[in-house]
Amino acid sequence: MLTEVAEWRASVAEWEYIAKLVDALALAVSGNNADAVRNAVGELDLASPMRIPAISKSSKDLPPEKLRERVNHLIHTLGSRTGTTTTGMTEPTK
């Protein structure tokens, strides 16, 4: 799911909320708190714009650069813990 964030489109307020969820997930991962990770992933999944298609994608923005960087860092952190190779987020299609 984290690799899909690059393609999400959301309002500025929605991105701020999503950023808080990503921060909560990163904190849970860094604290090795499996329950908090599950909760954060569930909340992030519910916040996904993919769950409720936007009426007009043109009025929504791609993720801010700082958020993309935080998500990439989290993807690589998770990949190193599981021993899998990850490529991180790709550049969004405009």
Order of alpha helices (4+ residues) and beta strands (2+ residues): alpha-alpha-alpha
